[in-house]
Amino acid sequence: MNELLNSVLQGLITYRIGIFLLLGLGLLIYLRKFTIGLREWRKAIFGLERDQAQRKLITASTGLTLLILLVIGEFLLVTIIGPQIPASTIVEDQVLESPSMSTEVASTEESMFSATAQTEQVNQENIVSECIEGVVEITSPENGEMISGTVEIIGSMNIENFGSYKYEYSSAGTVDWITIAAGNERRLDENLGYWYTSSLVPGGYLLQLVPLDNAGEELTPCIIFIEVEAEE
């Protein structure tokens, strides 16, 4: 059900231009009907004519009000709600091992999620990460770091056509991103927000920083691997 709702919302955001055009056309049509109905109602003399004109006026007013509400709803969805929607990227049969298992595995994961200006792909497909220094980057916690309790997320969010950003986490098994929080101000190696990990089961997790442009489109995230340990 959540996937269906997410798909519907993403569709409303993706095809927002066409939706706004249709709603605008509908507004013009019902505005014309409202004007005609109002003119007929004012000119009507007999009771029957006045009743018919009033019914037309009520119908046009109802349609006009509904379309205005739809325009407002679509605007709020695109500008406010859209950036808060979790990225519903579900990857099957994907397992990332904890860096604590061996030095060799930790080294491999470091290369997968290094903060460089190249696009890296985990398991050759599924998850794509692009960490660019000073542009889209998580500097703290560091990749492979062990964390617990309340964690301050520090990094950079300084893309062109900046709109907003959000940061999310997922278990390192089957990936299902959960949004932690979002922001709408540029950052340069500064506080991006906080992550409260006390309620999480200890283990390996992915943390991603997702940039969104000023049209609400998600760009390639920066992803790091971290290990959550039990709080002492």
Phi, psi and omega in degrees: 000318179296321180295319179297315179297318179297319180296319179297314180297318179296323177295319179296328179281317183297317183258034185297326182296311179298321180295316178297323178296316179296316179295322178296320177296318178298321178298318179297318181296312183286332175294321177295316178298320180296317180296317179295316179298320179294320179295317180294322181295322179291325182277341185296137180249312182279156184298318181295315178298320181293322178295316179297317179296323180292322178296318177299319181295320179293318179298315179295321180295319180296313179297320180295317179296316180298317180294322177298318178296322178294321178297315179297317180297316179296320178297315179295323179297316183288319188269331186242308186285323183308310180297343182268352184289127179297143175287115186270059179270106183251117183247126182267150175054038179245117181231123174255128184278155180288141180293344180286349184288324178193158179294326181293316179296318179299319180296320179297317181292326177300318181289329180294318188244028181294148182276078179232173183268035177237149180276127182244147184233125183277132180057030177069353181198183173077288186250127179243131180235139176222100179258117183242122183303127179077000181240292173229107190202141171249115181262339177208128001291159180277159178300127180086359183287149175265132184228166175199161177065218180274123185245128176275126178267121180240139179178198182236143173217095190216051182277164172289151181053042184297136175243304179193182175211162172216155175234141190223163176227161176207154172294158183276006175269241175292121190278124176215100189291136176239123183288132177270306181194178181216169178208163182229025177235144178296149178223145177227097185051050182232177178295124176262340182149193182231154179231121182262107189258003186301328184272357182277148175288130179306141180154191182274138180222157171254141177236124181235144176252118187251117176275145174234134180280181185287000173258003179084009181275133177284134176255179183297128183278165169259124186240135174232161177255132177226161180244118177270127178246160182297138181284134182281000000 
